[in-house]
Amino acid sequence: MPFSLTENLPFLALPLALITLKVTYDVLPFMAFLALVAVAVGCYMFYAGKSSPAAQRTAKKAEATADSLIRELTREEDRAKEEAARKQAAKDRKAAAKQKQEAARKAAQAAKEAAAAKALAQQEAASKPRSAPQQQQQPSSSKSKKQSKKQSNAAPPVEEEDSDDEDDFLLRMADLERARREKGSRK
């Protein structure tokens, strides 16, 4: 930084004052010399309490620089907060999507189990009519004999034709329905 007289005036004032004192002491009478010294000390004390215009400009520049740095730091903090908020929102979205997928998977598993239970119940229901005539006990009383004669005279019971093809068809339909639901839940 180049030398500036206005910024360095307080430092130069003391040597200048001493030189001036020596010259005035030699030239002026003693009372005039004392009056001049009093004025010089008063001026120096008055001026020493204030900063020079150049120092004021420098202080303003420093303050402006500090303000701009503070604003920049504030902007950076705001950007960091926004970035953290965006990342947190992305994490929340991912967690929500994961929970939704988990719920859909559990629903599909429950539907699959329900379809399997329904198919098992249908198989059990289909096997009960076949085994029912085999489980009948032989009649031991005369009333039972009469009933058995009536049954023997009657037409033989018609067994339902429950084939494996029908079971396969029902299982395929359940699989198709489950696939349709899974496809609908993914959208």
C-alpha positions in Angstrom: 0.0 0.0 0.0 1.5 3.4 -0.9 2.3 6.0 1.7 -0.6 8.3 2.5 -0.1 11.5 4.4 -3.7 11.7 5.7 -3.5 8.2 7.2 -0.1 8.7 8.7 -0.6 12.3 10.0 -1.0 11.3 13.6 2.4 9.6 13.5 4.1 12.5 11.7 2.5 15.1 14.1 5.0 14.5 17.0 8.2 15.0 15.0 6.8 18.0 13.2 5.6 19.5 16.5 9.1 19.1 18.0 10.8 20.8 15.0 8.2 23.6 15.1 8.8 24.0 18.9 12.5 24.4 18.4 12.1 27.0 15.6 9.5 29.0 17.4 11.4 28.9 20.7 14.3 30.5 18.9 12.2 33.1 17.0 9.3 34.1 19.2 9.3 35.6 22.7 8.7 33.2 25.5 4.9 34.0 26.1 4.1 33.7 22.4 6.0 30.4 22.3 3.9 29.1 25.3 0.6 30.2 23.6 1.7 28.5 20.4 2.5 25.3 22.3 -0.9 25.4 24.0 -2.7 25.7 20.6 -0.6 22.9 19.1 -1.3 20.6 22.0 -5.0 21.4 21.9 -5.1 20.8 18.1 -3.3 17.5 18.4 -5.6 16.3 21.2 -8.6 17.3 19.2 -7.4 15.6 16.0 -6.1 12.5 17.8 -9.6 11.7 18.9 -10.9 11.5 15.4 -10.0 9.3 12.5 -8.9 10.8 9.1 -11.2 10.7 6.1 -9.0 8.1 4.5 -9.2 5.9 7.6 -13.0 6.3 7.6 -13.1 5.2 3.9 -10.9 2.2 4.8 -13.1 1.3 7.7 -16.2 1.6 5.5 -14.6 -0.7 2.9 -13.7 -3.2 5.6 -17.2 -3.1 6.9 -18.6 -3.6 3.4 -16.3 -6.5 2.8 -17.3 -8.1 6.1 -21.0 -7.6 5.2 -20.5 -9.2 1.8 -18.7 -12.2 3.4 -21.4 -12.6 6.0 -24.1 -12.5 3.2 -22.1 -15.1 1.2 -21.7 -17.4 4.2 -25.5 -17.0 4.9 -26.2 -17.9 1.3 -24.0 -21.0 1.5 -25.7 -22.0 4.8 -29.1 -21.6 3.1 -27.9 -23.7 0.1 -26.7 -26.4 2.5 -30.0 -26.4 4.4 -31.9 -26.6 1.1 -29.7 -29.5 -0.1 -30.2 -31.3 3.2 -34.0 -30.8 3.0 -34.0 -32.1 -0.6 -32.0 -35.2 0.5 -34.3 -35.8 3.4 -37.3 -35.5 1.2 -35.8 -38.0 -1.2 -35.1 -40.4 1.6 -38.7 -40.0 2.8 -40.0 -40.7 -0.7 -37.9 -43.8 -0.9 -39.0 -45.0 2.5 -42.7 -44.4 1.5 -42.2 -46.3 -1.7 -40.5 -49.1 0.1 -43.3 -49.3 2.6 -45.9 -49.2 -0.2 -44.1 -52.1 -2.0 -43.9 -54.0 1.3 -47.6 -53.5 1.9 -48.4 -54.6 -1.7 -46.1 -57.7 -1.2 -47.9 -58.6 2.0 -51.3 -58.1 0.4 -50.3 -60.3 -2.5 -49.0 -62.9 -0.1 -52.2 -62.8 1.9 -54.2 -63.1 -1.4 -52.1 -66.1 -2.4 -52.6 -67.7 1.0 -56.4 -67.0 0.8 -56.5 -68.5 -2.7 -54.6 -71.6 -1.4 -56.9 -71.9 1.6 -59.9 -71.6 -0.7 -58.6 -74.2 -3.1 -57.8 -76.5 -0.1 -61.4 -76.0 1.2 -62.8 -76.7 -2.3 -60.7 -79.9 -2.5 -61.9 -81.0 1.0 -65.5 -80.1 0.1 -65.2 -82.1 -3.1 -63.7 -85.1 -1.3 -66.4 -85.2 1.5 -69.3 -86.4 -0.8 -67.2 -89.2 -2.1 -66.2 -90.4 1.4 -69.7 -89.9 3.0 -71.3 -93.2 1.6 -68.3 -95.1 2.7 -68.6 -93.8 6.3 -72.2 -95.0 6.7 -72.6 -97.7 9.3 -74.4 -100.9 8.6 -78.0 -100.8 10.0 -78.6 -103.0 13.0 -82.2 -102.5 13.8 -85.3 -103.4 11.9 -86.1 -99.7 11.2 -82.6 -99.4 9.7 -83.2 -102.5 7.6 -86.4 -100.9 6.2 -84.6 -97.7 5.4 -81.8 -99.6 3.8 -84.4 -101.5 1.6 -85.9 -98.2 0.6 -82.5 -96.9 -0.3 -81.7 -100.0 -2.2 -84.9 -99.7 -4.2 -84.2 -96.1 -4.9 -81.9 -95.0 -7.6 -78.3 -95.2 -6.7 -76.8 -91.8 -5.6 -75.2 -89.9 -8.4 -71.7 -88.9 -7.5 -70.6 -85.6 -8.8 -67.9 -85.7 -11.4 -65.1 -83.7 -9.9 -62.2 -84.0 -12.1 -58.6 -82.8 -11.8 -59.2 -80.6 -14.9 -61.7 -78.5 -13.0 -59.3 -78.1 -10.1 -56.5 -77.1 -12.5 -58.9 -74.6 -14.1 -59.7 -73.0 -10.7 -56.1 -72.8 -9.7 -55.2 -71.2 -13.0 -58.0 -68.6 -12.6 -56.7 -67.8 -9.1 -53.2 -67.3 -10.4 -54.5 -65.0 -13.2 -56.5 -63.0 -10.7 -53.5 -62.7 -8.3 -51.3 -61.6 -11.3 -53.9 -59.0 -12.3 -54.0 -57.6 -8.8 -50.2 -57.4 -8.5 -50.1 -55.7 -11.9 -52.7 -53.2 -10.8 -51.0 -52.5 -7.5 -47.7 -51.7 -9.2 -49.2 -48.9 -11.2 
